[in-house]
């Protein structure tokens, strides 16, 4: 083979390799579109821990359902007594130009309150998750860059930085370690509006149901406040045929 032909083959091969490289948006779309099943029910234990190690534990019943071009989630607080019968509902849309709709029901007020866009940076029920964290942010709302590839405890990951296109967004950027081929976040770092490190979300456990992966245990640690929230699912069931009427304001008031 002549040198010229060899060079042409090399350039063609290199071009094919380059074309196969995944962009940051490609990766985050894989995460966003990962199969989650038609519906899911689970018990959720939320454990709040302050800087002194004191814990508050909340028990929740959670329902999720994919409904065409939208995903719906509803959460009912079971205990302790001071939060019992509080409920939260989130609707996420496939339309990238449509933001999540969210509501919370506070039994003391006997009223369902819609969460405004200005309130989505508020922390949910004293936890380290904001209302926005509980939604389903579309990848098109951020600019994504692959920073590097990294192995953590033998798990190969893409490290993707995401910068919001909206300069008024609560986080200046996030960095996510995405597990290759599974398309789940192994950990995610959040930076505040001043670009200081704020908090870290860590995956502690997941379960596989065929091609469906369910995240069953995560911890969000606010490093600035030295406060942590762990969310752990148990008794997970998928594709049981949850009725559409489960995800309404009427059900929020009725409770579980």
Backbone torsions as a table, in degrees:
resi	resn	phi	psi	omega
1	UNK	NA	133.2	-178.7
2	UNK	-71.2	164.0	-179.8
3	UNK	-63.1	-38.0	-179.2
4	UNK	-64.6	-45.3	179.5
5	UNK	-63.4	-40.3	178.3
6	UNK	-60.6	-43.6	179.5
7	UNK	-62.9	-42.2	-179.9
8	UNK	-63.7	-41.3	177.7
9	UNK	-63.1	-42.0	179.6
10	UNK	-62.5	-44.9	-179.5
11	UNK	-64.6	-39.2	177.6
12	UNK	-63.4	-44.3	179.4
13	UNK	-63.8	-43.9	179.3
14	UNK	-63.7	-38.3	178.8
15	UNK	-64.5	-39.1	177.7
16	UNK	-64.8	-40.9	178.3
17	UNK	-63.2	-42.9	-179.5
18	UNK	-62.9	-40.7	-178.5
19	UNK	-65.0	-26.6	-177.5
20	UNK	-84.9	-11.2	-179.7
21	UNK	-66.3	136.1	-178.8
22	UNK	-85.4	138.1	175.4
23	UNK	-83.4	169.3	177.0
24	UNK	-61.2	-39.0	178.6
25	UNK	-66.1	-41.4	177.0
26	UNK	-54.5	-46.3	-176.3
27	UNK	-65.5	-46.6	-177.2
28	UNK	-70.6	-27.6	173.0
29	UNK	-68.5	-36.0	175.7
30	UNK	-61.5	-41.5	178.3
31	UNK	-64.7	-46.3	-176.3
32	UNK	-63.9	-38.4	-175.1
33	UNK	-95.9	9.9	179.9
34	UNK	-59.5	134.2	-179.0
35	UNK	-58.6	134.1	179.9
36	UNK	-125.5	5.5	-178.6
37	UNK	88.8	167.5	179.5
38	UNK	-73.4	-37.3	177.2
39	UNK	-159.1	168.0	-179.6
40	UNK	-152.9	140.4	169.2
41	UNK	-123.2	148.8	180.0
42	UNK	-164.1	157.1	167.0
43	UNK	-90.3	136.8	-178.4
44	UNK	-121.3	124.4	174.4
45	UNK	-105.4	120.1	178.4
46	UNK	-106.5	117.9	-178.8
47	UNK	-113.1	117.8	178.1
48	UNK	-99.7	131.4	-178.9
49	UNK	-132.0	125.0	-179.1
50	UNK	-89.8	-175.0	-174.5
51	UNK	-66.6	-19.7	179.3
52	UNK	-90.1	-4.3	-178.5
53	UNK	89.3	3.8	177.0
54	UNK	-71.9	138.6	-176.5
55	UNK	-119.3	145.9	169.2
56	UNK	-123.8	131.6	-175.2
57	UNK	-117.1	131.2	-180.0
58	UNK	-123.5	134.2	179.5
59	UNK	-104.9	133.1	-172.3
60	UNK	-135.6	146.4	170.1
61	UNK	-107.3	129.9	-173.5
62	UNK	-123.7	138.6	177.0
63	UNK	-129.6	137.7	175.6
64	UNK	-133.9	148.2	177.6
65	UNK	-152.4	137.1	172.9
66	UNK	-88.9	126.2	-174.9
67	UNK	-130.8	78.9	178.7
68	UNK	68.2	-113.2	-177.1
69	UNK	-94.1	19.5	177.8
70	UNK	-148.5	153.8	174.0
71	UNK	-115.4	136.5	-179.4
72	UNK	-121.3	143.0	178.9
73	UNK	-137.0	139.6	175.1
74	UNK	-138.2	139.8	-177.3
75	UNK	-127.7	131.9	177.9
76	UNK	-116.7	123.8	177.5
77	UNK	-80.0	126.3	-177.9
78	UNK	-97.8	-41.2	-179.9
79	UNK	-155.5	160.8	2.9
80	UNK	-76.2	-175.7	-172.0
81	UNK	-61.2	-33.4	-174.4
82	UNK	-71.5	-15.6	177.7
83	UNK	-120.0	-0.2	-178.1
84	UNK	-56.6	137.9	179.4
85	UNK	76.8	-1.2	168.4
86	UNK	-68.6	142.2	178.4
87	UNK	-139.4	156.7	-178.3
88	UNK	-137.8	138.5	178.9
89	UNK	-133.2	139.8	-179.5
90	UNK	-132.7	131.4	173.2
91	UNK	-116.0	122.5	176.9
92	UNK	-110.5	144.7	-173.4
93	UNK	-116.7	146.2	176.7
94	UNK	-68.9	-28.2	178.2
95	UNK	-64.8	114.3	-175.3
96	UNK	-66.3	-15.2	-179.8
97	UNK	-93.6	2.7	-177.4
98	UNK	-114.4	122.7	179.8
99	UNK	-77.8	159.5	177.9
100	UNK	-60.5	146.7	168.9
101	UNK	-102.4	136.8	-177.1
102	UNK	-138.6	145.2	177.8
103	UNK	-138.7	151.8	172.6
104	UNK	-133.0	139.7	176.9
105	UNK	-110.8	122.1	178.4
106	UNK	-108.5	111.0	-174.0
107	UNK	-59.9	-30.3	-179.9
108	UNK	-63.7	-32.3	179.3
109	UNK	-93.3	-13.9	-176.8
110	UNK	51.3	44.2	-175.6
111	UNK	-146.4	137.8	173.7
112	UNK	-86.6	125.2	-179.1
113	UNK	-109.7	129.9	175.9
114	UNK	-80.2	134.2	178.9
115	UNK	-82.2	117.1	-179.1
116	UNK	-75.8	162.6	179.1
117	UNK	-61.4	-31.6	179.2
118	UNK	-71.1	-20.1	-176.3
119	UNK	-97.1	-3.0	-174.7
120	UNK	-72.2	-11.4	174.1
121	UNK	-87.7	-5.2	177.7
122	UNK	-71.5	152.5	-179.9
123	UNK	-84.2	138.6	-173.6
124	UNK	-81.5	114.6	172.6
125	UNK	51.6	41.2	176.7
126	UNK	75.9	6.4	-178.6
127	UNK	-87.2	-175.9	177.6
128	UNK	-97.9	9.5	175.0
129	UNK	-101.1	129.3	172.8
130	UNK	-79.3	167.7	174.9
131	UNK	-59.0	-38.6	179.9
132	UNK	-64.0	-36.6	178.2
133	UNK	-60.5	-30.2	-177.1
134	UNK	-81.6	-8.8	178.2
135	UNK	-87.1	-160.3	-175.5
136	UNK	-134.2	83.6	-175.0
137	UNK	-67.3	129.2	-179.1
138	UNK	-77.3	136.6	-178.2
139	UNK	-57.6	-25.6	-178.4
140	UNK	-67.3	-14.1	-179.3
141	UNK	-79.9	-7.1	-178.4
142	UNK	-128.6	161.0	170.3
143	UNK	-101.3	123.7	-171.4
144	UNK	-111.1	137.0	179.2
145	UNK	-132.4	130.9	174.7
146	UNK	-78.4	114.1	-179.1
147	UNK	-79.4	-40.0	-177.6
148	UNK	-175.1	177.1	169.7
149	UNK	-115.0	139.4	-173.0
150	UNK	-146.1	145.6	176.1
151	UNK	-105.5	127.4	178.0
152	UNK	-119.1	115.7	-177.7
153	UNK	51.0	40.8	177.0
154	UNK	83.2	1.8	179.6
155	UNK	-101.1	120.7	-178.1
156	UNK	-80.4	131.1	-175.7
157	UNK	-133.7	151.0	162.7
158	UNK	-90.6	137.7	175.8
159	UNK	-106.6	113.9	-172.2
160	UNK	-118.5	125.8	174.0
161	UNK	-93.6	133.5	-179.3
162	UNK	-122.9	122.6	-179.5
163	UNK	-115.0	124.0	-177.0
164	UNK	-65.0	142.3	176.1
165	UNK	-74.9	-26.8	176.1
166	UNK	-85.3	112.9	-177.1
167	UNK	-67.0	-15.5	-179.6
168	UNK	-91.0	1.3	-178.1
169	UNK	-64.6	152.6	-171.8
170	UNK	-66.0	-27.7	178.3
171	UNK	-109.3	136.5	177.5
172	UNK	-75.2	-29.4	175.9
173	UNK	-169.7	162.4	171.2
174	UNK	-133.0	155.7	175.7
175	UNK	-129.1	124.9	-175.0
176	UNK	-120.4	132.7	173.2
177	UNK	-94.5	106.0	-174.6
178	UNK	-99.9	124.2	-179.8
179	UNK	-69.6	123.4	179.9
180	UNK	-60.9	140.1	176.0
181	UNK	72.8	-22.2	176.5
182	UNK	-100.8	-24.9	175.5
183	UNK	59.9	44.0	173.0
184	UNK	-122.8	151.8	-180.0
185	UNK	-83.1	120.4	177.5
186	UNK	-76.3	-36.6	171.8
187	UNK	-159.4	160.0	-178.4
188	UNK	-145.8	130.8	179.5
189	UNK	-106.6	138.0	-178.9
190	UNK	-115.4	137.0	178.9
191	UNK	-119.1	136.2	-174.2
192	UNK	-76.9	-175.7	-175.4
193	UNK	-63.3	-22.3	177.1
194	UNK	-91.1	7.1	179.6
195	UNK	69.0	19.7	174.1
196	UNK	-89.4	146.6	178.8
197	UNK	-63.0	126.2	-175.1
198	UNK	-106.6	-55.7	-173.8
199	UNK	-156.7	166.4	-177.9
200	UNK	-135.2	131.5	174.3
201	UNK	-100.3	127.8	-177.1
202	UNK	-123.1	128.8	175.1
203	UNK	-78.1	125.5	-179.8
204	UNK	-107.7	-25.9	-178.1
205	UNK	-164.1	146.6	171.4
206	UNK	-144.7	161.3	178.4
207	UNK	-129.0	146.1	179.5
208	UNK	-107.9	129.5	175.4
209	UNK	-118.6	83.6	-172.5
210	UNK	67.2	-123.6	179.0
211	UNK	-89.4	5.0	179.6
212	UNK	-99.7	126.6	176.3
213	UNK	-109.1	125.5	178.5
214	UNK	-111.8	123.1	175.3
215	UNK	-73.2	119.0	-173.7
216	UNK	-109.9	-11.4	-180.0
217	UNK	-156.3	118.4	175.9
218	UNK	-135.0	156.6	175.9
219	UNK	-130.9	131.7	175.7
220	UNK	-109.6	117.7	-177.9
221	UNK	-111.1	116.1	174.5
222	UNK	-84.4	106.1	-175.0
223	UNK	-72.4	-27.5	-179.6
224	UNK	-72.8	-32.8	-179.6
225	UNK	-102.9	-7.1	-175.1
226	UNK	52.8	51.7	-178.7
227	UNK	-132.8	142.8	-175.8
228	UNK	-133.8	146.1	173.4
229	UNK	-126.4	125.4	175.5
230	UNK	-108.3	134.4	175.5
231	UNK	-119.2	121.3	-176.2
232	UNK	-128.1	125.2	177.8
233	UNK	-92.4	145.5	174.0
234	UNK	-142.0	164.8	-178.9
235	UNK	50.3	47.5	-178.2
236	UNK	-75.2	130.9	176.8
237	UNK	-133.1	134.5	178.7
238	UNK	-119.7	154.2	175.3
239	UNK	55.5	51.2	179.2
240	UNK	-99.8	-3.8	177.8
241	UNK	83.1	51.1	178.7
242	UNK	-66.7	135.6	-179.2
243	UNK	-70.6	146.7	178.7
244	UNK	-60.1	-32.6	-176.0
245	UNK	-68.3	-7.2	178.0
246	UNK	-66.9	-23.0	-170.7
247	UNK	-110.0	66.3	-178.5
248	UNK	-137.5	162.4	176.0
249	UNK	-63.3	-32.8	177.9
250	UNK	-60.8	-42.7	178.3
251	UNK	-68.9	-32.1	177.4
252	UNK	-60.2	-41.3	-180.0
253	UNK	-74.2	-36.0	-177.5
254	UNK	-69.1	-37.0	179.6
255	UNK	85.1	176.2	-177.0
256	UNK	-87.4	NA	NA
